[in-house]
Amino acid sequence: MRLTGVRRFHWARDVEEALSLLDAYHGRGALLAGGVDLGRSARTDLEGLIDIMGIGLSYVREEDGRLRIGTTTTLTEILEHPAARRYLHGALVEVLCRVAVPPLRNMATLGGAVVSAHPWADIPTALVALGAEARWEGEREEHALVEELYRQPFRAVFRRAVLTEIALPPWNGAFAFEKLSRSAGDIALLNAACGVGIQDGKIAWARVAVGATPARAERLTWLEEALQGEAPSDTLWRQVQEEVERRAKVGDDRRASAAWRRSVAGVVVRRAVARAAERAAR
Ligand SMILES: Cc1cc2nc3c(=O)[nH]c(=O)nc-3n(C[C@H](O)[C@H](O)[C@H](O)COP(=O)(O)OP(=O)(O)OC[C@H]3O[C@@H](n4cnc5c(N)ncnc54)[C@H](O)[C@@H]3O)c2cc1C
């Protein structure tokens, strides 16, 4: 534990109480979910921690084809929930199984992952590709696509608001997720989540997000448009690989060079798109 200076700990009973406690600290309090990130934080300015694990946001529900997940639901709880396992033929299972290791997944929550939003993380990449919607309560109830949320100064938003729910839309198609990392439990050197819908043997729609570039996930809308109307084939996948390799926006960090990322980005996206298309055609 690196977090130092905390003097008071609160167990909020509901969203309202969490918000009023946050407000009372004037920026010197923080919401605590699984604590996986906050516990390692080097912040020294926090006086109070507000535990939100008991505020009624641990749930997974299917409603009108959408999957609604309360933000204090742990990654393990999601992985074990039948509705979450069913969602899009196991799309969430495929992603969450690749997040860290089981003891960490027992503590880490979906909400914490969305707010922490490490650029190398897998969950934001998947949520952006899936068109997930975030709901939160601060001065008022608000919602936005996770993709749009990440274009705002979202960390400042959640210093005064509780992220309450992530809703995943139904898709008539299939998704696939790919991650390159040094070892099974390690963080990504590059990741990609792709969705494809097939109609009359052709690609009706495509969603492609690439993350850990080393920046946070972004959609490749140019590729999504180019794929529409094409028939899946080895030639098409080869073109996808070459174009992504040519156009991918990648950079250096201490884990991998831009040159290496460029050389693998095409392969990672090709594999994910091809696998999603194969599943969608079944
Ligand atoms: C060693 C390690 C390995 C990891 N590996 C991966 C990986 O392979 N792939 C991947 O995708 N991710 C990975 N992660 C990231 C992990 O998924 C997140 O750190 C975790 O989900 C955070 O959740 P938490 O509940 O512990 O958040 P906390 O640590 O409790 O909170 C994190 C931040 O979010 C805020 N917060 C939490 N919940 C809410 C809420 N409901 N509303 C508003 N603000 C909130 C807190 O105030 C804090 O600022 C890894 C993290 C670690 C530490």
The ligand as a Gaussian input file, in Angstrom:
#p B3LYP/6-31G(d) Opt

LIG

0 1
 C       -1.361000      -5.293000     -11.036000
 C       -2.510000      -4.841000     -11.920000
 C       -2.734000      -5.494000     -13.120000
 C       -3.766000      -5.083000     -13.945000
 N       -3.966000      -5.727000     -15.123000
 C       -4.956000      -5.332000     -15.931000
 C       -5.152000      -5.967000     -17.188000
 O       -4.460000      -6.912000     -17.556000
 N       -6.156000      -5.503000     -17.971000
 C       -6.982000      -4.468000     -17.597000
 O       -7.890000      -4.092000     -18.353000
 N       -6.816000      -3.859000     -16.402000
 C       -5.829000      -4.262000     -15.583000
 N       -5.649000      -3.633000     -14.392000
 C       -6.530000      -2.502000     -14.054000
 C       -7.687000      -2.989000     -13.167000
 O       -8.710000      -3.536000     -13.953000
 C       -8.206000      -1.781000     -12.420000
 O       -7.124000      -1.309000     -11.659000
 C       -9.329000      -2.149000     -11.473000
 O      -10.440000      -2.618000     -12.201000
 C       -9.709000      -0.944000     -10.631000
 O      -10.868000      -1.271000      -9.926000
 P      -10.985000      -1.044000      -8.352000
 O      -12.374000      -1.431000      -7.983000
 O       -9.895000      -1.722000      -7.617000
 O      -10.791000       0.542000      -8.284000
 P      -10.249000       1.441000      -7.074000
 O       -8.784000       1.238000      -6.908000
 O      -11.095000       1.250000      -5.868000
 O      -10.549000       2.867000      -7.684000
 C       -9.813000       3.331000      -8.799000
 C      -10.242000       4.775000      -9.100000
 O      -11.577000       4.805000      -9.553000
 C      -12.403000       5.589000      -8.698000
 N      -13.683000       4.864000      -8.643000
 C      -13.850000       3.532000      -8.411000
 N      -15.144000       3.208000      -8.542000
 C      -15.807000       4.349000      -8.860000
 C      -17.175000       4.664000      -9.133000
 N      -18.128000       3.720000      -9.130000
 N      -17.495000       5.945000      -9.424000
 C      -16.547000       6.916000      -9.464000
 N      -15.238000       6.683000      -9.215000
 C      -14.876000       5.402000      -8.918000
 C      -11.664000       5.656000      -7.368000
 O      -11.992000       6.827000      -6.646000
 C      -10.226000       5.673000      -7.854000
 O       -9.873000       6.966000      -8.285000
 C       -4.624000      -4.018000     -13.542000
 C       -4.402000      -3.360000     -12.317000
 C       -3.357000      -3.765000     -11.515000
 C       -3.159000      -3.071000     -10.209000

